[in-house]
Amino acid sequence: MRFNPQTSVLAGMDTSVLQARLAQMQQDYLDLMSGAKVVSASYTQGEGGKSVTYDRTNIAQLTMAIRQLQAQLGIIRSPRRAIGVRF
């Protein structure tokens, strides 16, 4: 089954919104890969605490989300390639 931008979950979204989000996600990806983005952080202030964690699973999910946006914008043909087996 081929990717169809007209039936995708992103169908109907404004192109400029998708492009802006793609640029941000690509920057997040580069920051994670270069170590510029925090991998894990937490703090407590007053009565509450906050924490954020990025791990390798997040990188894989981020990569797939980037590819889906690229496919929706027509930058690539499909968000993922078919798995092929060669003997």
Wavefront OBJ file of the C-alpha trace (Angstrom):
o trace
v 0.000 0.000 0.000
v 1.402 3.376 -1.027
v 1.337 6.513 1.072
v -1.572 8.773 0.156
v -1.314 12.363 1.451
v -5.058 12.831 0.930
v -5.936 10.090 3.426
v -3.061 10.578 5.850
v -3.714 11.705 9.425
v -2.053 14.981 8.411
v -4.421 15.597 5.478
v -6.049 19.007 5.583
v -3.360 20.701 7.629
v -1.935 23.924 6.234
v 1.362 23.386 4.388
v 3.082 26.253 6.206
v 2.203 24.656 9.564
v 3.577 21.300 8.424
v 6.786 22.917 7.124
v 7.329 24.820 10.371
v 6.768 21.676 12.434
v 9.101 19.674 10.179
v 11.860 22.262 10.614
v 11.431 22.155 14.409
v 11.429 18.348 14.515
v 14.554 18.192 12.350
v 16.281 20.660 14.676
v 15.222 18.579 17.692
v 16.650 15.486 15.973
v 19.974 17.223 15.296
v 20.114 18.509 18.868
v 19.479 15.021 20.280
v 22.050 13.411 18.009
v 24.717 16.033 18.748
v 24.138 15.979 22.489
v 22.992 19.608 22.529
v 19.539 18.648 23.815
v 19.013 17.410 27.340
v 18.644 13.640 27.549
v 17.172 13.552 31.028
v 16.396 16.353 33.461
v 14.254 16.870 36.537
v 13.772 19.530 39.141
v 11.606 20.245 42.147
v 10.225 23.676 42.878
v 7.839 24.335 45.715
v 5.387 21.445 45.985
v 5.764 20.047 42.472
v 8.415 18.557 40.310
v 8.993 18.434 36.587
v 10.987 16.026 34.473
v 11.696 15.370 30.814
v 13.462 12.398 29.283
v 14.592 11.723 25.747
v 15.984 8.313 24.884
v 16.788 6.214 21.816
v 13.118 5.214 21.500
v 12.194 8.875 21.200
v 14.795 9.298 18.458
v 13.262 6.435 16.461
v 9.759 7.856 16.924
v 11.006 11.317 16.002
v 12.630 9.928 12.853
v 9.381 8.268 11.763
v 7.408 11.445 12.459
v 9.883 13.458 10.369
v 9.571 10.981 7.499
v 5.762 11.121 7.676
v 5.816 14.914 7.487
v 8.266 14.749 4.580
v 5.947 12.348 2.754
v 2.930 14.569 3.439
v 4.801 17.555 1.996
v 5.931 15.555 -1.044
v 9.625 15.691 -0.133
v 9.874 11.902 -0.113
v 7.563 9.319 -1.670
v 6.773 7.160 1.338
v 7.296 7.482 5.110
v 8.904 4.048 5.187
v 10.262 1.590 2.688
v 8.909 -1.848 2.093
v 10.928 -4.568 3.733
v 12.638 -6.708 1.162
v 14.316 -10.065 1.612
v 17.188 -11.214 -0.573
v 18.696 -14.669 -0.645
l 1 2 3 4 5 6 7 8 9 10 11 12 13 14 15 16 17 18 19 20 21 22 23 24 25 26 27 28 29 30 31 32 33 34 35 36 37 38 39 40 41 42 43 44 45 46 47 48 49 50 51 52 53 54 55 56 57 58 59 60 61 62 63 64 65 66 67 68 69 70 71 72 73 74 75 76 77 78 79 80 81 82 83 84 85 86 87
